[in-house]
Amino acid sequence: MSSGASSPSGHIVLVGMMGVGKSSLAKRIGRALRRPVLDTDAEITARTGRTIPEIFATDGEVTFRDLEVEVLAELLGRSEPSVIAAAGGIVLRPENRAALASAGTVIWLRAPVDVLVGRVAHGTHRPALADDPEGTLRSMEQTREALYEEVADLSIDTSQRFDDALAEILDAVADRGVVVP
């Protein structure tokens, strides 16, 4: 895990595989800490006027990953401490991993692949999973696990109830000096 430069005034960034609960937990953390909540995928969609699957289909993964780099840098550059839900593949680019190293507190949300499959297999906004959700998620996990570990200051299991994961996250960030109202 990262020895990240977490600071009480820095951002809280959630990383992890699709389906671990980054967007849902980011909203809950934001409410609890009274911080704005930002989402890299939502920001990309807002900027381009297209969905992530549309960007992948028309422009390809490289273009999407380039957009991720721009958006992550901008969100991390904001002075107001925020909670940021980062796209699952954000760790694939070295420049994103470097940016995360000084972001504040990076929390790796984890859950077993069988739990993730149950959460995401039937969604229409994840075309990469259409043919073989479990195989695709296992392959992604194998590729990304060491990268998540590299950037993470904390690791939280989200196969538990999200309320329990939220409590664990709030306790962990309070231990790191983040003021929990």
N, C-alpha and C positions, 0 to 999 in steps of 0.2 A: 504494500500500500504506500501511497504517496506520503512523503513527510510534508506535504502541501503547506503552503503559507496561509493556513486558515487564520482568519482574523474575525473578531466579533463584528466588525463593520463590513466584512466582505459578503459576497453573494453566497447563497446555498444552491448548489447545482446538483440535480439528480441525474444520474446516468444509469444505464442498464438496458437489458433486452426489451424488445417490444412486449407489452403485456405485463410488465412488472408493476405498473401503477404509477409511472412518473408523472403523468398529467394529473391524475386524480389526487395523488399525495401532494403534489406541488400546490394545488388549490387549498388543500387542508392546512399545509404548513404556512402558506401565505396568510390565510385567515388567522391562524394561531399567533403568528409573529407580527401581524399587521404590516406585511410587506407586499409589494406588487409581485404578481406571478407572471412570468414570461415563458414562452414555449417556442423553441427553435422551429419546429414544424409549422406551427400556427403563424409565426412571423414570416417564414418563407412563402406560405400560402397567401398571406395578406399582401406581400410585396409583389408576387408574380401574378396574382389573380388566378392561379391554377392550383389544383390539388397535387400532393406529392406523387401519386401514381401517374398523373398527367405529365409531370415534369420528367419522371423516369421514362415514360413511354415516348415522349417527343424529343427530349434533349439528352437523355441518358443519365447514368449514375454519376459520371464524372462532373457534369454540369451541376447536378444536385449537390454533390459533395463540395463543389466550389462555393455554392450558395450557403451551405452550412458553415463553411469557414468564415465567410463575410458576416453572417448573422450572429454567430457565436461571438466573434470579436466585438461586434457592436454591442451586444447585450452585456457582455462582461465589462465593457468600457463604460457603462452607465454608472454614475456616481451613487445613485440611490441603491442601497442593499436590497436585492431582490431574491426571489426563489425562481430558479430557472429549470424547466424540464427540458433536458437536452435529448435530441433524437438518438435512437438506439445506436446508430452507426457513427456518432460524432467522434468516437475514439479512434476511428480508422485512420484519420489524418494526423500526422505528427504535429502539425501546427496547432491543431485543436488540443492535443494532449499537453503541449507546452503552455497554451493559454489557460487551460484548466489548472495547471500547477500553481498559479497565483490568483485563482478566482475567489478564494475564500474557503468554504468547506464543500468538498465534493463527496456526495453520498452515492455509493453503488447499491442500487436496489436489486436484489437477487430473488429468484424463485426457481424451483426445479422445472425442467422443460415440460414435464407432463402437466404441471400447473399452468404454464404459459400456453400450451396447446389448447387447454380448456378455455382459456380466456380470449384467445385471438383467432382460433381456427375458422370461425364462421363469419368474421368481419369482412365487409366488402372493400374496406379501404386499405387492405394489406394484400395486394395481388401477388407479392413474392411468395406468399404462403399457399397459393391456390392449389398447386399440385401435390405437395407433400409438406404440410405444416410441421410435423414433428421432425422430419429429416432436415428441413430448412433451418428450423430453430436450433437443432443440435449442431449443425454446421456453423451457424452464426455464433453460437456459444463457444465452440471450439476456437474460432478465429478471434473472438473479442474478449474472452475471459481474462487473459493476461493483460490486455490493454485497460480494461476496467480496473483491474487490481492496481495497475501502475498509477492511475490518476486518482484513485479513491483515498479519502481520508478516513472514511467509515464505510462499513458494509452492513446492510440491513436486509433481513429476510422478509419478503412481502408475501410469502405463501400463507402467512398468518392473516388474521383480520386486519384490514387497513387501519382501524382504530388502534389496534395494538402496535402496528408498525409506526403510526403517527406518534404515539406516546414514546416509543423507543427513540425515534428521531429527535423529538423535542428534548428528551432527557440528554441525548448525546450532544446536541448542539449547545444546550445549556452548560454542559460540562466543558465545552470548548470556549465558553465565554460569550455566547450569543445570548442576549437578553430576551427572555421569554416572558411577555407581558402577563 
